[in-house]
């Protein structure tokens, strides 16, 4: 079972934490995928790699990607290979309490907290800890003054092809979600008298009612209703247009 400690251990073992290693510029890669409209698997296969290749790059499982493989990916995405790589990173990752103006990832400061994972499956539990981030993500230019945004990883496959497992998504808790938006739904433990946060899911918000919300997943396509008494909060998932103005 995936826990916050598992995620944190994976993060510390990634190129971002280990000194003297290059790291994939996830923000640039995700932007290029979105512009093409490709899933991680489709981009991997178009580049002639295994279907998990792009997901492995984004999650950090691919520790030292070969230049030839990256060049193939850059060619099909039509981006310079240098754009897919960050500068070498020395020392441990920053924390929320100790963020210095260290501009990386194409000039973006690495100061958006990553709080764990949300599941694409409604029933599964996930590892989110809003008190302690597991790492930092680049701050998109359009959110330079919004210090409320955060990042989570997607787990599970029920939101494919839009969100593959391992995909980072940016979340803006200050923006009220509207029907048709993707959302992070924070579910409670069921205690009506003193509800506590239990786990989070990522879904598409179809409709809002006085006592419930109707959510949708994509794989397989399914609608389901969640009572508001079981929802602690519901946060807006940022789109590529929100992040980059494209």
N, C-alpha and C positions, 0 to 999 in steps of 0.2 A: 504493500500500500504506500502511495506517495504521501510524504509528510513534508512539512516546512523544512525540517532538518535535511531531508533527502535533497530537496531543491537547493538549499543553501550549500550543501556539499558539492552538488553538481556545478553550481556557480563558481565555487572556489577552485574547482578543478578545471575550469574553462580557460581559454586563452586570455580572457579579460583579467583574470586574477594572476595567472602565472607570468612571471617576468620574461621579457625578451621574445614574446610570441605575437604574431599578428592576429587580429580578431576581425571577423566578418562585420561589416557595417550593416547591421540588421535593418536600420531605418531606410537606407538606400535600397537594399535588396527588396524589402517589403513594398516600397514605393514602386519599384520597377515591376514587381509581380502584379500589383494592383493596376498599373497602367496597361499591362498586357491582358489583364483579366484572367490570369492563369492561377491554378492552384499550385501548391508546392510540388505535388506529384507530377503535374503536367510539365512544369518548367524543368524538373529533373529529367524526365524522359526526352524532352525536346533537346536537352543538352547532351543526351547520350549517356546519362548516368543512371544509377539505381533510383527507384521511385522515392526512396527516403532521403536522397542526397540533400535537397534544399532544406527539408525539415531538420536534418542533422546539422546543417550549417547554422540555422537560426537558433537551435536549442543549445548549441555548443558541444554536441556529441562528437562532431568532426573537429578534432583538436588542431590538426595541421593540414588543411586542405591543399591538395596538389595544385600547382599553378596551371597545369594543362587542363584540369577539370574546371577550375575557376574561369579559365579563358573561354572554354566552351559555353559555360553558363552566361558569361558576360556577352558573348556574341549573340546568343539567341535572345537575350534581354535587351540588346542594343545599348549597353552602357559600358564605359571604359572599365577595364578590370581593376584599375587603381581605385575607382570609386567604391568597389565592393570591399575594400580592405581599410581598416582603421590603422592609425599609427601604432607602433609597438607601445604596449602599456607596461609600466614598471610598478611593482608593488601591489598592495591590496586595493580592492575596490573602495570607493568613497562611501560614507554613510550619510544619512540625512543630517546628522549633527555636525558633520565635518566635510562640507562641500566646498572645494576651492574652484576658482574660475579656470578650470582646465578644459579648454575647448578641444573636442575631438569629434569624431563622427561627422566629418565634413563641416566642422565649425560649430556644432551644436554642443552646449554644455551637458555633461552627464550628471543630471541632478533631478531626474524624475524617478521617484521610488517605485520599485517593483515589489508587490505585496504577495506574490505567490501565484496560485493557479485557480481558475474557475473551470468548472466542468461543462461540457456541451450536453451531457446527459443529466436529466432532471433528478434521477434517483441517487447518483453517486455523490459522495462527499469529496471535498477538495481542501487543499491546504492554503488558507489565506490568513495572514497575520498582519492586521492593520497597525499594530503597535511597533513592529520591527520589520523593515524591508529586507529582502534577500539580496538586493542589488540595486543598481541604478541604470536607467535608460536615457538615451539622448532626449533633450528637450526640443520639440519641434518649434520652428520659428514663430508660428502664429500663437503659440502658448507661452511666450516668453514672460508674460505678466500674470499668468494664471498658475498659482502655486498649489492649486487643489488637485490638479490632474495626477493620475497614477497609472501604472501599467500592471497587467496581469498576463500570465500565460494561459493559453487555451489547452485543455485536456479533453480527450474523447473526440469522436468523429461525427456526432449528430448535427454539427453545424457546417460540415463540408457541403459543397466545395468552397464556401466563403471563408471559413476559418479552419485551417488544418491544425492538427495537434502540434504543440510547440510554438504556435504563432503568438507573438506579443500583440496585445491590443491596448490602446490608450483609452482612458476613461475620464470623463469630465463630470464629477458629481454636482457641479454648480448649474449645469444646463438641464432644464426639465425635459425629459424624453417625451416625444410625441408618437402617436400611432405610426407604425412603419419603421421606427428607429430600432437599432439593436441596443440591447440593454444588459447590464449586469444586475441580476436580481439577487439581493442578499436575503436569504431565507432564515427564519428563526427556528429555534428548537421545539416549538409547539407549546411552550409555556405561556398561556394567555395572560396570567397575572404578572409575570416578570420575564418577557421574551428576551432571549439572548441570541446573538448571531450564531448560526450553525454552519452554513456553507453558501457558496455563490454559484450561480449558473449564468451562462451567456445565451440569450435567446433573442428572437425578433418580437417586438411588441406589436401585436395586432390591434387589440382594442382595450380600452380602460373602462371599467364599470365602477359603480359606487363601492361595491363590496369585493370586487375581484378584478384581475387582469387576465386577458387571453394572450398566451404566448405561442410562438411557433418555432419549430426546428425544421431543418432541411433534409436530414438523412437518417431515417426516412422522414418524409414530410408528415408532420403531425402537429395538431393544435391541442393545447391543454389549458385548463383554467387553474389559477392559483388565488386563493382567498387572501385578501389584504391583511387579515390578521396573522398570516404566516410570512408576511414580507416586512423585513426591517427597513429596507431602503431599495431604491431602484435607480441606477446610475446610467447615464448616456454613454454609449460607445462611440468614440470619435471616428469619423470617416477620413479617407485620404484627403478629400477636399478640405475638411476641417484642419488637418495637420499642415498641409502644404499650399492650400489655395489653388489646387489644380483642377 
